[in-house]
Structures are given as C-alpha cells and as structure tokens.
Amino acid sequence: MAYETILVEQHDAVGLIRLNRPEALNALSPTLIGDLNAALDGFEADRGIGCVVITGSEKAFAAGADIKAMKDFTYPGTYIDDYITSWERVTRMRKPVIAAVAGFALGGGCELAMMCDFILAADTARFGQPEIKLGVMPGAGGTQRLTRFVGKSKAMEMCLTGRMMDAAEAERAGLVSRVVPAADLVAEALKVAGVIAAMSQPVAMQVKESVNRSYETTLAEGIRFERRVFQAQFAFADQKEGMAAFVEKRPPAFKNA
Ligand code: CAA
C-alpha cells in the first residue's frame, strides 16, 4: 500500500517504516500519524513480520508535532478530538518496535522514539523536548517517559529549558541502547531487528510484555507475572526446539508455536 507521508518496506521478517516529510523535517502531522498507524496495523497483523523498525531521514527522525497544523488548534477542539491519543498506537504494538534515530528527535519526535521498545541512535542524533519554547509542554508523554529514562534532574532540565542532548549524552543517560555511525544506522537497526525476528515470535512478544510490566506494576507483581509466563513457555514447541538445538550444538529453527 502506498502512503503519502511514510515509506514502507519489508526486509525478510522485518518491517521498516521511514517517516517521509522531508519538507517539514518529518513533523508529525495528522496524516503522518494516520499513515504510521495504518502501517503498524499491517505489520502487527502479518504473521511473517517479527519486528518493526521506525526511522526518519539523515537530518531528522522527526522535529515534533506539526507546528503549522497545530498553531490554530483550540482547547475545545483538542479536547473533543483527544489530540495526541491516536499517536499511542505504537505503544500498543505487541511485536517489538525499534526506533532508529538520526538527526533531530524533538518534541513529539523524541516522544515517538520513546514510545518504541528501544532507541538505536546515530552519532548525529539530537534529542530534546523544546515545547516550552512554543509556550506549551510536551503532550505525547515527554514529561513521563523522559523522566523514567533519564531521571528527574535531567528530564526536568530538558523540559524546562528545551535544550537538546546529543547522542553521546543520550547514551550516557540511558535514553538510547547504543550509538552507531550515521551511515550504518538503518543497516544496523535492520540487523538487530532481524536477530529479534529470528527468535520465537510469541516468546519475543512475551519478553516485551514482561519488560513493560516493570514500568506498570510493583516489583513483586512484575516478578510474579514473569514467573507465570516463563513457566507457561514450557508449553511452546519453540522451548523444546531451542533447548534441543543447544544440546545438539545446532542453530534453533523456531516455528512460532
Ligand atoms: N512543524 C512544522 N514544520 C516544521 C517543524 C515542525 N515541528 N520543524 C521544522 N519544520 C519545517 C520548518 O518550518 C521549515 O519549513 P520551511 O522551509 O517551510 O520554513 C523546514 O521544516 C526546515 O526547518 P528549518 O528551516 O527550521 O531547519 P533548521 O535546520 O534551521 O532547524 C530545527 C531545525 C532546529 C529542528 C527547527 O526546525 C526547529 O526548531 N523545529 C521545531 C522543533 C520543535 O519545536 N518541536 C516541538 C514541536 S511541539 C510538539 O512536538 C508537541 C508535543 O509534545 C506533541
């Protein structure tokens, strides 16, 4: 399917979504969010896809919500339309999603990256929540997710001043999993996604669900959830295959069963 604001590719069992509004540094317009959500729906429903990568261009992952579209919004309108809530489709993906970020990831762009399961950054990546400079605050989870990633002090400074952090600072602060040379970003993201997609798909989905629990519940409840899911995995043929393959010194051939 052809979209107006994104490019969609399939690389074996990996779905790749490239945000593609170069004229606006991939600003997240309502059309782009609609296109992104439709592509995510497609990959979620496709049994042949085991992992999804979202990336932007060399210059920008996304420079935030579309300010030109947003500047005339009203309070009743944003309230009635529940503006931003539709952006959260990516957080409901059951399959793993990687954000591959080069260039600017600002405002909603930084927030979209943080909604993914982890962020792989190019050495050119720059992250920030500059909304305060526009007379508003982050509205797609920035005050909440950035604080969980980097702690109160740095999140507070970023959200109150709107300054950007570079890739090295983002890695030190725990915002990104790794930094790679910009020229290698998409290839590296596809490689990592390919590793994940080669695992047992239901197990990878359960790993994701369990890690996410750690943000939503107490340690005791999270451990209990993990234990029950781990025990249930002994009902998967993929557990038999994975462990037999180890003993027989061969690579496993998972069947997602
Ligand atoms: N919305 C709409 N258009 C945008 C945009 C945005 N968020 N960011 C950039 N653009 C447009 C620019 O207006 C410009 O278009 P024109 O050529 O028509 O003027 C084009 O993209 C290129 O941008 P610049 O000329 O500004 O490029 P630059 O390299 O000089 O600067 C930048 C890059 C520092 C990222 C700068 O564009 C910028 O500050 N952008 C806005 C960043 C921002 O404030 N984001 C937060 C948005 S609010 C938000 O996201 C709310 C939320 O929490 C959901």
Residues whose N, C-alpha, C, O or C-beta is under 5 A from the ligand:
A	BS01	CAA	E23 A24 L25 A27 A63 G64 A65 D66 I67 K68 F104 L106 G107 G108 P130 E131 M137 P138 G139 A140
